[in-house]
């Protein structure tokens, strides 16, 4: 007979204890597959650094000149100095001409006067003949052709300033 105070919880605990560490009842334990040993590292070629591989790819593809030219963008602040770099941003580099946008018209004028010195510094750092000249542009004026108060087909600011 069963005890009236027994609510079945003791029976559940006994069943759970009987299965501890044995897995699912009625199922045999799994056997692990034995993997074959890998070949020793000495039989394979030693690894080489990734930089050496990339150097070979750059040389084989003929990209070394193009990558050297891109140093203008990465080394601009070191080449011209922090003050000039703060007021002059490179917009492009093509056909040995550096296109620079100045933060103000005063800085554009200064950069035009400093252009021969900057070209000499760039050629010394990047290789002789890398840069032929610097094209300096002033700040970009605001455009009146688009925006919330623009009118299609209108003449622009001439209409509003009478």
N, C-alpha and C positions, 0 to 999 in steps of 0.2 A: 504494500500500500504506500501511497505517497503521503508525505507530511503536509497538512493543510497550511503550514507556515511557509512551505517551500513554494516560491513563485516561479520556478524554472530558471532563475538566474544562476543558481549553483550548478545546475545541470549544464548550462551553456558554458560556464567557466571550466568545468571538468572536460567537456568535449574540446574546448579551445586548447587546454593544456596538453591534451593527448596528441594534438597535431603540431605542436610547436617544433619548428626545425625540421619537419618531415615533408613539407610541401603539400600538394593536393592529395587527399586520400585516394588510394587505389591507383596512383600513377607512379611509375618507376622513375627514379632520379635520372636526369639527363646526363649523357656523357659528353664531355667537351671534345671538340675536334682538335686534333694536334696539327698545328701548322708547321710546314717545313721551315727550317731555319733559312734566313736570308743570306745571300752571299756576303762575304766579308767586304768591308769598305775598301780594302787595298786593291781588290780586283777592278774596281771602277776608277775612272779618271778623277783626280782630285778636283774639287770645286775651285773656280776662279772668281774673283770679285766681280760684281755686276758692272762696276765702272769700266773694267777692262773690256767686257763684252760690248758695252755701249760705245766705247772708243772705237772698237773695230767696226761696228755698224756705221758710225758717223763717217769714218774714213772710207769705207766701201761705198757708201751712198754719195759721197762728195758733199756732205753737209757742213764741213768744217768752216768754210768761208761764211756761210749764212749764219752759223752759230756765233762766229766771232763778231759779225755785224750786229747781232742782237745784244751784245754787251753794252751797246750805247744805251739801251733802255734800262738794263740792270745796274750799270755803273755810273749813270748820269750824275747822281749826287756827289760821288767821289771825284769825278772828273772836273766838274764845274764849280763845286763847292756848295755848301748847304744853303747859303743866301740866294744864290742865283737859281738853284734847283727849286727853291720855294716859289719863285716867281716865274719860272719858265718850265713848261711841260712839253715833252716830246709828243707830237701827234703822229709822226710817221718817219720812216727812213726808207728811201728808195732811190736807186740810181746815184748813190753816193751823195745824196742831198738829205740833210736832216731838217724836218719841218718842226718848228718850235712855236708854241702859243704862249705869249707873255700875258701876265696878269693885268697889266695896265699899259697905256701907250708910252709912259715914261720908261718902263722896263723894256718895252719893245725897242725904243730908241737906244737904250744902254746896250741891249743885246746885239743890235746891229753894229754898234761900235766895237763890241768885244768879240764879234764873230771870227776875225782872223786868229785871235789867241785861242778861242775855243776849238777851232778847226785844228790848230797845231797840237793842242792837248789830246784831242780825239785821235788824231793820226799817230801820235807818239804811243798812245795806249793800245790802239787797235791794229796798228800796222799802217805803213806809209801808203797814202792814196785811198784809204778807206772812206774818208769824208772829203768831198771837194768844196762844199759850201753849206751854209746854214740859212734856211729860209725862215725869217722871223715874221710872225703875224701878231697883230695886236689882239686885244680882247674881242670876243664875239659880241656884236650889238644885238639887242633883243629883236625878235622877229614879231612883226605885227600881222603876219599872214594867218596865224591860227590863234585860237584862244576863245574864251567865252564871249568876248565882245567883238569878234571879227564878223565881217559880212562878206558873203561870197560875191565876187565880181566887183567889190569896192576897190578904190585906189589906194587904200592903206591909210597911214597917218596924215597924209595931206588933206583928207576929208575932215578930220577932227580938229586940226590946228588952224584952220581958216586962213 
